[in-house]
Amino acid sequence: MAETLRVVYVPTGAAPVEIEVPLAAGMTLEDAVRASGIAARHPEIEAARLGVWGKARDAQSPARAGDRVEIYRPLTADPKAGRNQRVRKKREAKAAAAK
């Protein structure tokens, strides 16, 4: 049985795309993404960050059999700003209920 790895990408508002790729000698994470063909269907991932099993990795890191190469989309909002906004709304609602 040939060794493989999986390349995973979740487009905004769409179902996850998961493609199994045969592992070649000396393959990097970037090579695996290219071999999967995902970039051709989703050009927005050209400059995306990569990771393996939830851990960010350099695109030139070696790929290993059984890896789950994940393509991370850029953040659309600052997580700290979102949290601050939710806290502010919660406080305002609590203050309004106390009146």
C-alpha positions as a LaTeX table, in Angstrom:
\begin{tabular}{lrrr}
\hline
Residue & $x$ (\AA) & $y$ (\AA) & $z$ (\AA) \\
\hline
Met1 & 0.00 & 0.00 & 0.00 \\
Ala2 & 1.42 & 3.40 & $-1.00$ \\
Glu3 & 1.89 & 6.00 & 1.71 \\
Thr4 & $-0.44$ & 8.98 & 1.50 \\
Leu5 & $-1.35$ & 12.20 & 3.23 \\
Arg6 & $-4.45$ & 14.39 & 3.12 \\
Val7 & $-4.74$ & 18.04 & 2.12 \\
Val8 & $-7.69$ & 19.89 & 3.68 \\
Tyr9 & $-9.20$ & 23.30 & 2.93 \\
Val10 & $-12.49$ & 24.80 & 4.12 \\
Pro11 & $-13.67$ & 27.58 & 1.79 \\
Thr12 & $-15.78$ & 30.34 & 3.31 \\
Gly13 & $-19.41$ & 29.22 & 3.40 \\
Ala14 & $-18.77$ & 25.90 & 1.69 \\
Ala15 & $-18.15$ & 22.27 & 2.56 \\
Pro16 & $-14.60$ & 21.17 & 3.41 \\
Val17 & $-12.43$ & 19.94 & 0.57 \\
Glu18 & $-10.26$ & 16.96 & 1.48 \\
Ile19 & $-7.96$ & 15.31 & $-1.06$ \\
Glu20 & $-5.72$ & 12.31 & $-0.54$ \\
Val21 & $-2.28$ & 12.70 & $-2.12$ \\
Pro22 & 0.36 & 10.00 & $-2.62$ \\
Leu23 & 3.52 & 10.82 & $-0.68$ \\
Ala24 & 6.60 & 11.28 & $-2.89$ \\
Ala25 & 10.19 & 11.24 & $-1.68$ \\
Gly26 & 11.30 & 14.68 & $-0.51$ \\
Met27 & 7.79 & 16.15 & $-0.71$ \\
Thr28 & 7.19 & 19.38 & 1.23 \\
Leu29 & 3.86 & 20.68 & 2.49 \\
Glu30 & 3.79 & 23.15 & $-0.39$ \\
Asp31 & 4.41 & 20.30 & $-2.85$ \\
Ala32 & 1.52 & 18.36 & $-1.31$ \\
Val33 & $-0.87$ & 21.31 & $-1.75$ \\
Arg34 & 0.26 & 21.74 & $-5.35$ \\
Ala35 & $-0.16$ & 17.99 & $-6.04$ \\
Ser36 & $-3.68$ & 18.06 & $-4.59$ \\
Gly37 & $-4.88$ & 20.59 & $-7.18$ \\
Ile38 & $-6.81$ & 22.56 & $-4.55$ \\
Ala39 & $-5.01$ & 25.81 & $-5.42$ \\
Ala40 & $-6.26$ & 25.61 & $-9.02$ \\
Arg41 & $-9.88$ & 25.49 & $-7.81$ \\
His42 & $-9.42$ & 28.02 & $-4.98$ \\
Pro43 & $-6.97$ & 30.74 & $-6.07$ \\
Glu44 & $-7.53$ & 32.67 & $-2.82$ \\
Ile45 & $-5.24$ & 30.20 & $-1.01$ \\
Glu46 & $-2.15$ & 31.20 & $-2.99$ \\
Ala47 & $-0.62$ & 33.02 & 0.00 \\
Ala48 & $-2.35$ & 31.01 & 2.74 \\
Arg49 & $-0.55$ & 29.61 & 5.75 \\
Leu50 & $-0.18$ & 25.86 & 6.20 \\
Gly51 & $-0.23$ & 23.52 & 9.16 \\
Val52 & $-0.29$ & 19.86 & 10.08 \\
Trp53 & $-2.89$ & 18.54 & 12.53 \\
Gly54 & $-3.65$ & 22.03 & 13.88 \\
Lys55 & $-0.03$ & 23.18 & 14.27 \\
Ala56 & 1.26 & 25.94 & 11.99 \\
Arg57 & 4.22 & 24.83 & 9.86 \\
Asp58 & 6.48 & 26.37 & 7.25 \\
Ala59 & 5.47 & 25.55 & 3.66 \\
Gln60 & 8.92 & 24.03 & 3.10 \\
Ser61 & 8.55 & 21.57 & 6.00 \\
Pro62 & 8.83 & 17.92 & 4.97 \\
Ala63 & 5.57 & 16.05 & 4.51 \\
Arg64 & 5.15 & 12.69 & 6.24 \\
Ala65 & 2.85 & 9.74 & 5.64 \\
Gly66 & $-0.47$ & 10.20 & 7.43 \\
Asp67 & $-0.14$ & 13.99 & 7.73 \\
Arg68 & $-3.27$ & 16.12 & 7.53 \\
Val69 & $-2.01$ & 19.21 & 5.72 \\
Glu70 & $-4.36$ & 22.08 & 6.54 \\
Ile71 & $-4.65$ & 25.29 & 4.54 \\
Tyr72 & $-5.55$ & 28.22 & 6.79 \\
Arg73 & $-7.60$ & 31.17 & 5.49 \\
Pro74 & $-6.56$ & 34.65 & 6.61 \\
Leu75 & $-8.59$ & 36.11 & 9.48 \\
Thr76 & $-11.37$ & 38.42 & 8.36 \\
Ala77 & $-11.67$ & 40.14 & 11.73 \\
Asp78 & $-9.44$ & 40.79 & 14.71 \\
Pro79 & $-10.35$ & 38.20 & 17.39 \\
Lys80 & $-9.64$ & 40.68 & 20.21 \\
Ala81 & $-11.93$ & 43.30 & 18.70 \\
Gly82 & $-14.71$ & 40.73 & 18.30 \\
Arg83 & $-14.40$ & 39.64 & 21.92 \\
Asn84 & $-14.42$ & 43.25 & 23.13 \\
Gln85 & $-17.55$ & 43.94 & 21.10 \\
Arg86 & $-19.36$ & 40.89 & 22.56 \\
Val87 & $-18.41$ & 41.93 & 26.12 \\
Arg88 & $-19.59$ & 45.50 & 25.48 \\
Lys89 & $-22.97$ & 44.27 & 24.16 \\
Lys90 & $-23.39$ & 41.95 & 27.14 \\
Arg91 & $-22.67$ & 44.79 & 29.58 \\
Glu92 & $-25.08$ & 47.11 & 27.78 \\
Ala93 & $-27.82$ & 44.47 & 27.87 \\
Lys94 & $-27.21$ & 43.88 & 31.57 \\
Ala95 & $-27.35$ & 47.63 & 32.30 \\
Ala96 & $-30.57$ & 48.00 & 30.30 \\
Ala97 & $-32.18$ & 45.10 & 32.19 \\
Ala98 & $-31.25$ & 46.65 & 35.53 \\
Lys99 & $-33.10$ & 49.90 & 34.75 \\
\hline
\end{tabular}
